Amino acid sequence: MIKDFQFIFLLGIKGVAMANLAVILKKLGKRVTGVDVKETFITDEILKKHRINFQTQFNFLPEKVDLLIYSAAHQGFANPLVQEAKKKGIKIMSQVDFFNKLWSDFSIKVAVSGCHGKTTTASLLSYSLILLNQKPSYLVGAPSFKDKKTEFLGSDCQEKKYFVVEADEYAVSPPDDMTPKILRLTPDWIINTNIDYDHPDVYDNIDTVKKTFTSFFDGRKLVVNLDDKPTREVIRLVKPERLVTYGTNKDADYRIVNWRVTETGSWFRIAGLGEFELSLFGLHNILNATAVISFLNVLGFTSNQIKSSLKDFLGAKRRFELVKKINRLMIFDDYGHHPKEIEKTILAARQRFKKRRIIVIFQPHTYSRTVAFLTNFRESLSLADIAYILPIFASARERKEDFQITSQKLVVPSKKKLIFIDNEESLRDQLTLILRAEDIIITMGAGDVYKVIEKIVPDTLRIKIGH
């Protein structure tokens, strides 16, 4: 099927999964082009590195295109370029449907799902398989992931054993196709980190999310987090022979019996397997690592082999990533955009930096999510010592006029730690006034909040903290 196409056009090529797919296709010898907005994305560097050209005009298709792949971005199936391709008889496929063709001849197809933690878990599994010399292919929702020596990106689909994919529970192409993408995937194994209510533009409540995961799990081999209550409810009727569980729960097959976090990493013990070290931080990442350990051990890898493959992993891009250090002051960037993710990241920072102030710069992502989780955002952000809240980063799928919500509504008198900031100049002024030499700053959100990093540490702040 894939060999039938040579000139492939990606709609929304700057999306993380699309950019990584473009790299895979380029390595397969395909002629890859695409379209996206002019605005600089975190994936621009990837596309440039692999010499993948793209256009920023949505009003024409290149002359040579025999396959167009679209995602939920830029109106998805309803985009005029998709409709033009349809008129010209060009083959059209959604990203998830194309991916099912791409991995169809791999012998072990692994989908890493869950509402939080799936990027880190999928990246760590891919990284471990690389170090175990298994030469996996992988498609994850991060531009890259790193170890203490180098940076890993992309795969070439040459070996046909392992393919790891981060499995997205969002819809294929709202509002035309509201099918959750995970229900189109055909994995042999599913590693699931948790189940939670998110994407209020797709799901009505937690029950509709659980119904989706129930269908996704049906008939497949599973590795699941037994600490997660919604997951426990979904797996009640799963046959034991296709179920592997992990967590701190006393009934877990792979049970974490002790753990601790320091400024240099995390340490934990799994009953029957021994002690493990990570260069990641927090119980949530220990759970993510235990998911990987459980799966690899079931496949037959020994405890010592797994230990060696994990310890130098530094994480995926934009997952509590250290981006700048000036003496003792440290700035991290994190993709967290759901209250649970914010809570876990701040708690991990507290565990790691026990005596330092945690300052969060948060950019809400989408109007619908901000409305649905308004109270939850206030609670999770209040775990920081100070939380500056920027204007909402809107999705192209939403219209501002359909919502009566702004970032200011996150700020209430009872939550004195929460401060609304409407522009970067005001943010710089605030930080100039309050910053201390050992503070921990975390930029957080699924939009472009990471771009303010250079702007929030100008020369005035460098002088203030003694650089």
C-alpha positions as CSV (number, residue, x, y, z in Angstrom):
1,M,0.0,0.0,0.0
2,I,2.7,2.6,1.1
3,K,4.8,1.7,-1.9
4,D,2.0,2.8,-4.2
5,F,2.7,6.5,-3.3
6,Q,5.7,8.6,-4.0
7,F,4.6,12.2,-3.7
8,I,3.0,12.7,-0.3
9,F,1.5,16.0,0.9
10,L,0.9,16.6,4.7
11,L,-1.8,19.1,5.7
12,G,-0.6,20.6,9.0
13,I,3.0,19.4,8.6
14,K,4.2,21.4,11.6
15,G,2.1,19.3,14.0
16,V,4.5,17.2,16.1
17,A,3.1,13.8,14.9
18,M,2.9,15.1,11.3
19,A,6.5,16.4,11.4
20,N,7.8,13.1,12.8
21,L,5.8,11.2,10.2
22,A,7.3,13.4,7.5
23,V,10.8,12.4,8.7
24,I,9.8,8.7,8.5
25,L,8.4,9.1,5.0
26,K,11.5,11.0,3.9
27,K,13.7,8.2,5.2
28,L,11.5,5.7,3.2
29,G,12.5,7.6,0.1
30,K,9.2,9.4,-0.4
31,R,9.0,13.0,-1.8
32,V,7.4,14.8,1.1
33,T,5.9,18.3,1.1
34,G,3.2,19.9,3.1
35,V,1.5,23.1,4.3
36,D,1.2,24.9,7.6
37,V,1.0,28.5,8.9
38,K,3.9,30.9,8.8
39,E,4.2,31.1,12.5
40,T,7.4,29.4,13.9
41,F,6.7,26.1,15.6
42,I,8.9,23.9,17.7
43,T,9.0,21.5,14.8
44,D,10.4,23.9,12.2
45,E,13.9,22.9,13.2
46,I,13.1,19.2,12.6
47,L,11.8,19.9,9.1
48,K,14.7,22.1,8.3
49,K,17.2,19.5,9.5
50,H,15.8,16.8,7.2
51,R,15.4,19.2,4.3
52,I,11.6,18.8,4.1
53,N,10.1,21.8,2.4
54,F,6.6,23.1,3.0
55,Q,4.4,26.0,1.8
56,T,2.5,28.5,4.0
57,Q,-0.3,29.2,1.5
58,F,-3.4,27.1,1.8
59,N,-4.7,28.0,-1.7
60,F,-3.0,25.5,-3.9
61,L,-1.6,21.9,-4.1
62,P,1.8,21.1,-5.6
63,E,1.7,19.8,-9.2
64,K,2.9,16.3,-8.1
65,V,0.8,14.8,-5.3
66,D,-0.5,11.2,-5.3
67,L,-1.5,11.1,-1.6
68,L,-2.7,13.8,0.8
69,I,-2.7,13.0,4.6
70,Y,-4.7,15.2,7.0
71,S,-5.2,15.4,10.7
72,A,-7.7,17.3,12.9
73,A,-5.7,20.6,12.3
74,H,-6.8,23.3,9.9
75,Q,-10.4,22.0,9.5
76,G,-9.2,18.5,8.8
77,F,-11.3,16.8,6.1
78,A,-13.2,20.0,5.4
79,N,-10.1,21.9,4.5
80,P,-10.3,23.3,0.9
81,L,-7.1,21.6,-0.1
82,V,-8.5,18.2,0.9
83,Q,-11.6,19.0,-1.2
84,E,-9.4,20.0,-4.1
85,A,-7.5,16.8,-3.9
86,K,-10.7,14.9,-3.8
87,K,-11.9,16.6,-7.0
88,K,-8.5,15.8,-8.7
89,G,-8.8,12.1,-7.8
90,I,-5.8,12.3,-5.4
91,K,-5.9,9.6,-2.7
92,I,-6.9,11.1,0.7
93,M,-6.3,9.5,4.1
94,S,-6.5,10.6,7.7
95,Q,-3.3,10.5,9.7
96,V,-4.4,7.6,11.8
97,D,-5.7,5.6,8.8
98,F,-2.4,6.1,7.0
99,F,-0.5,5.1,10.0
100,N,-2.4,1.8,10.2
101,K,-1.1,1.0,6.7
102,L,2.4,2.1,7.7
103,W,2.8,-0.3,10.6
104,S,0.7,-3.2,9.2
105,D,3.6,-5.5,8.5
106,F,5.4,-5.1,11.9
107,S,5.2,-8.1,14.2
108,I,4.9,-6.2,17.5
109,K,2.7,-3.1,17.3
110,V,2.5,-1.1,20.5
111,A,0.1,1.7,21.2
112,V,0.9,3.9,24.3
113,S,-2.4,5.5,25.4
114,G,-3.7,7.5,28.3
115,C,-4.8,11.0,29.0
116,H,-1.6,12.0,30.7
117,G,2.0,10.7,30.4
118,K,1.8,8.9,27.1
119,T,4.4,11.0,25.4
120,T,7.0,10.4,28.1
121,T,6.1,6.7,28.3
122,A,6.1,6.2,24.5
123,S,9.4,8.0,24.2
124,L,11.0,6.1,27.0
125,L,9.9,2.8,25.5
126,S,11.3,3.7,22.1
127,Y,14.6,4.9,23.7
128,S,14.9,1.7,25.7
129,L,14.3,-0.5,22.7
130,I,17.0,1.5,20.8
131,L,19.5,0.8,23.6
132,L,18.5,-2.8,23.7
133,N,19.5,-2.9,20.1
134,Q,16.0,-3.8,18.8
135,K,16.0,-1.0,16.2
136,P,12.4,0.0,16.7
137,S,10.3,2.4,14.7
138,Y,8.3,4.9,16.6
139,L,5.9,7.9,16.2
140,V,5.6,10.0,19.4
141,G,4.1,13.3,20.2
142,A,7.4,15.1,20.9
143,P,9.9,16.7,18.5
144,S,12.7,14.7,20.1
145,F,14.0,12.9,23.2
146,K,17.4,13.0,24.7
147,D,19.9,11.1,26.8
148,K,23.1,12.3,28.4
149,K,25.1,12.0,25.2
150,T,22.9,12.7,22.2
151,E,19.4,13.4,20.8
152,F,17.1,10.8,19.2
153,L,14.6,11.6,16.5
154,G,12.6,9.6,14.0
155,S,12.9,6.1,12.7
156,D,13.2,4.5,9.3
157,C,10.9,1.5,9.3
158,Q,13.6,-0.8,8.0
159,E,13.4,-3.4,10.8
160,K,9.9,-4.9,11.0
161,K,9.7,-6.0,14.6
162,Y,8.7,-3.2,16.9
163,F,6.6,-0.1,16.1
164,V,5.7,2.2,19.0
165,V,3.0,4.8,18.6
166,E,1.6,7.4,20.9
167,A,-2.1,6.8,20.6
168,D,-4.3,9.9,20.7
169,E,-7.8,9.8,22.1
170,Y,-8.8,13.0,20.3
171,A,-11.2,12.8,17.3
172,V,-10.1,12.1,13.8
173,S,-11.4,15.3,12.2
174,P,-14.1,17.3,14.2
175,P,-16.8,18.0,13.4
176,D,-16.9,15.8,10.3
177,D,-15.5,12.7,11.9
178,M,-15.8,12.5,15.7
179,T,-14.4,9.0,15.9
180,P,-11.7,8.8,18.6
181,K,-8.4,8.2,16.8
182,I,-7.5,5.3,19.1
183,L,-10.5,3.4,17.8
184,R,-9.0,3.3,14.3
185,L,-5.7,1.9,15.6
186,T,-4.9,-1.8,15.3
187,P,-2.1,-2.5,18.0
188,D,-1.1,-5.9,19.3
189,W,-0.3,-4.4,22.7
190,I,-1.7,-1.4,24.5
191,I,0.2,0.3,27.3
192,N,-2.2,2.6,29.1
193,T,-1.1,5.2,31.7
194,N,-4.5,6.4,32.9
195,I,-8.0,7.5,31.9
196,D,-9.2,11.0,32.6
197,Y,-11.7,13.5,31.3
198,D,-10.2,15.9,28.7
199,H,-11.1,17.2,25.3
200,P,-14.5,18.6,26.3
201,D,-15.1,19.5,22.6
202,V,-15.1,15.7,21.9
203,Y,-16.2,14.0,25.2
204,D,-19.3,14.9,27.3
205,N,-17.9,13.5,30.6
206,I,-15.6,10.9,32.1
207,D,-18.1,8.1,31.3
208,T,-17.9,8.8,27.5
209,V,-14.1,8.7,27.8
210,K,-14.2,5.3,29.7
211,K,-16.5,3.9,27.0
212,T,-14.0,4.8,24.3
213,F,-11.1,3.1,26.2
214,T,-13.3,0.0,26.9
215,S,-13.8,-0.3,23.1
216,F,-10.1,0.3,22.5
217,F,-9.0,-2.4,25.0
218,D,-11.4,-5.0,23.7
219,G,-9.5,-8.2,22.7
220,R,-6.0,-6.7,23.0
221,K,-3.1,-7.4,25.3
222,L,-2.8,-4.7,27.9
223,V,-0.3,-3.2,30.3
224,V,-2.2,-0.8,32.6
225,N,-1.8,1.4,35.7
226,L,-3.6,-0.2,38.6
227,D,-3.3,3.0,40.7
228,D,-5.8,4.7,38.3
229,K,-9.4,4.3,39.4
230,P,-11.1,4.8,36.0
231,T,-8.7,2.3,34.5
232,R,-9.6,-0.3,37.2
233,E,-13.2,0.2,36.4
234,V,-12.7,-0.3,32.6
235,I,-10.6,-3.5,33.0
236,R,-13.0,-5.3,35.3
237,L,-14.1,-7.8,32.6
238,V,-10.7,-8.1,30.9
239,K,-9.5,-11.7,30.9
240,P,-6.4,-12.2,33.2
241,E,-4.3,-13.9,30.4
242,R,-4.2,-10.6,28.4
243,L,-3.7,-8.2,31.3
244,V,-0.5,-7.0,33.0
245,T,-0.8,-4.4,35.8
246,Y,1.7,-2.0,37.5
247,G,1.7,0.6,40.2
248,T,1.9,1.1,43.9
249,N,-1.4,-0.8,44.3
250,K,-0.9,-4.0,46.4
251,D,-2.5,-6.1,43.7
252,A,-0.3,-4.9,40.9
253,D,1.7,-7.5,39.0
254,Y,4.7,-5.1,38.9
255,R,4.4,-3.3,42.3
256,I,6.4,-0.3,43.3
257,V,7.3,-0.9,46.9
258,N,9.6,2.1,47.6
259,W,10.6,5.3,45.9
260,R,12.3,8.7,46.4
261,V,13.2,11.8,44.4
262,T,16.3,14.0,44.7
263,E,17.7,16.9,42.7
264,T,19.5,14.5,40.3
265,G,16.7,12.0,39.6
266,S,14.4,9.3,41.0
267,W,15.0,5.9,42.6
268,F,12.5,3.1,43.1
269,R,12.2,-0.6,43.8
270,I,9.8,-3.0,42.1
271,A,9.0,-6.2,44.0
272,G,10.8,-9.2,42.4
273,L,12.8,-7.1,40.0
274,G,15.0,-4.9,42.1
275,E,16.1,-1.2,42.2
276,F,15.9,1.2,39.3
277,E,17.2,4.7,38.7
278,L,15.8,7.5,36.4
279,S,17.0,10.9,35.3
280,L,13.3,11.9,35.4
281,F,11.5,13.3,38.4
282,G,8.3,12.6,40.4
283,L,6.0,9.6,41.1
284,H,4.1,10.1,37.9
285,N,7.4,9.5,35.9
286,I,8.2,6.5,38.1
287,L,4.9,5.1,37.1
288,N,5.6,5.8,33.5
289,A,8.9,4.0,33.7
290,T,7.3,1.1,35.5
291,A,4.9,0.7,32.6
292,V,7.9,0.4,30.3
293,I,9.7,-2.0,32.6
294,S,6.6,-4.2,32.9
295,F,6.2,-4.5,29.2
296,L,9.9,-5.2,28.5
297,N,10.0,-7.8,31.2
298,V,7.0,-9.6,29.8
299,L,8.8,-9.6,26.4
300,G,11.7,-11.4,28.1
301,F,14.3,-8.7,28.8
302,T,16.1,-9.1,32.1
303,S,16.0,-6.7,35.0
304,N,19.7,-5.7,34.4
305,Q,19.1,-5.2,30.6
306,I,16.2,-2.9,31.4
307,K,18.0,-1.0,34.1
308,S,20.8,-0.1,31.7
309,S,18.4,1.0,29.0
310,L,16.5,3.5,31.2
311,K,18.8,5.4,33.4
312,D,20.3,8.0,31.0
313,F,17.0,9.0,29.4
314,L,16.5,12.8,30.0
315,G,12.9,13.0,28.8
316,A,11.0,14.2,25.8
317,K,11.0,17.7,24.5
318,R,8.8,20.1,26.5
319,R,8.2,17.6,29.3
320,F,9.6,19.3,32.4
321,E,12.6,20.1,30.2
322,L,15.5,22.2,31.6
323,V,15.9,24.9,29.0
324,K,18.0,27.5,30.8
325,K,20.2,27.7,33.9
326,I,21.8,30.9,35.3
327,N,23.8,30.1,38.4
328,R,21.2,28.5,40.7
329,L,18.2,29.9,38.9
330,M,16.6,27.3,36.6
331,I,13.9,27.6,33.9
332,F,11.9,24.6,32.8
333,D,9.4,24.2,30.0
334,D,6.5,21.8,30.2
335,Y,3.6,20.8,27.9
336,G,1.1,20.4,30.7
337,H,-2.3,21.8,29.8
338,H,-4.7,19.8,31.9
339,P,-5.1,20.5,35.7
340,K,-3.9,16.9,36.6
341,E,-0.7,17.4,34.5
342,I,-0.1,20.8,36.1
343,E,-0.5,19.3,39.5
344,K,1.9,16.5,38.9
345,T,4.6,18.7,37.4
346,I,4.5,21.2,40.3
347,L,4.5,18.3,42.8
348,A,7.5,16.8,41.0
349,A,9.3,20.2,41.1
350,R,8.6,20.4,44.9
351,Q,9.9,16.9,45.4
352,R,13.1,17.7,43.5
353,F,13.6,21.3,44.8
354,K,12.4,21.1,48.3
355,K,13.4,24.5,49.6
356,R,13.0,26.7,46.5
357,R,10.2,28.8,45.2
358,I,8.2,27.4,42.3
359,I,7.1,30.1,39.8
360,V,4.7,29.0,37.0
361,I,4.0,30.9,33.8
362,F,0.9,29.3,32.5
363,Q,-0.8,29.7,29.1
364,P,-4.3,28.1,29.0
365,H,-5.0,26.0,25.8
366,T,-8.4,26.2,24.1
367,Y,-11.5,28.0,25.3
368,S,-13.5,24.8,25.8
369,R,-10.9,23.3,28.1
370,T,-10.5,26.5,30.1
371,V,-14.3,26.6,30.6
372,A,-14.6,22.9,31.6
373,F,-11.8,22.9,34.1
374,L,-11.9,26.5,35.5
375,T,-12.0,25.5,39.2
376,N,-9.6,22.7,38.7
377,F,-7.0,25.0,37.0
378,R,-7.3,27.4,40.0
379,E,-6.6,24.6,42.4
380,S,-3.7,23.0,40.6
381,L,-2.0,26.3,39.8
382,S,-2.3,27.4,43.4
383,L,0.2,24.6,44.3
384,A,2.9,27.0,42.9
385,D,4.3,29.8,45.0
386,I,3.3,32.2,42.3
387,A,1.4,31.5,39.0
388,Y,1.3,34.0,36.2
389,I,-1.5,33.3,33.8
390,L,-1.3,34.5,30.2
391,P,-4.1,34.9,27.7
392,I,-5.7,31.8,26.3
393,F,-3.9,30.1,23.3
394,A,-6.8,29.4,21.0
395,S,-7.3,26.4,18.8
396,A,-8.1,26.9,15.1
397,R,-11.0,24.5,15.8
398,E,-12.8,27.0,18.0
399,R,-14.3,30.4,17.6
400,K,-13.7,32.9,20.4
401,E,-17.2,34.4,20.0
402,D,-18.7,31.0,21.0
403,F,-17.3,31.2,24.5
404,Q,-17.7,33.6,27.4
405,I,-14.2,32.9,28.9
406,T,-10.9,34.7,29.3
407,S,-7.8,34.0,31.4
408,Q,-8.8,36.7,33.8
409,K,-11.6,34.4,35.1
410,L,-9.0,32.0,36.5
411,V,-7.9,34.8,38.9
412,V,-10.2,35.2,42.0
413,P,-9.6,36.9,45.3
414,S,-9.4,33.6,47.2
415,K,-6.4,32.5,45.2
416,K,-3.9,35.2,45.9
417,K,-1.0,33.2,44.2
418,L,-2.7,33.6,40.8
419,I,-1.9,36.7,38.8
420,F,-3.2,37.6,35.3
421,I,-0.5,39.0,32.9
422,D,-1.7,40.3,29.6
423,N,1.6,40.9,27.8
424,E,5.3,39.9,27.9
425,E,6.4,43.4,29.0
426,S,4.3,43.2,32.1
427,L,5.6,39.7,32.8
428,R,9.2,40.9,32.5
429,D,8.4,43.7,34.9
430,Q,6.8,41.4,37.4
431,L,9.7,39.0,37.3
432,T,12.2,41.8,37.7
433,L,10.5,42.8,40.9
434,I,10.1,39.4,42.5
435,L,12.8,37.1,41.2
436,R,15.3,35.5,43.6
437,A,18.6,33.8,42.8
438,E,17.4,30.2,43.5
439,D,13.9,30.3,42.0
440,I,12.5,27.6,39.8
441,I,10.5,28.9,36.8
442,I,8.3,26.7,34.8
443,T,6.6,27.8,31.5
444,M,3.6,25.6,31.0
445,G,1.0,25.0,28.3
446,A,0.3,23.3,25.0
447,G,0.5,26.5,23.0
448,D,3.6,28.7,22.3
449,V,4.4,29.7,25.9
450,Y,7.9,28.3,25.4
451,K,8.7,31.2,23.1
452,V,8.7,33.6,26.1
453,I,11.7,31.9,27.7
454,E,14.3,34.2,26.1
455,K,12.2,37.3,26.7
456,I,11.6,36.6,30.4
457,V,15.3,36.5,31.3
458,P,16.6,39.8,29.8
459,D,19.9,41.4,30.8
460,T,18.2,43.1,33.8
461,L,17.3,39.8,35.3
462,R,20.7,38.3,34.6
463,I,22.3,41.3,36.5
464,K,19.8,40.9,39.4
465,I,20.6,37.3,40.0
466,G,24.3,37.8,39.8
467,H,25.1,36.1,36.4
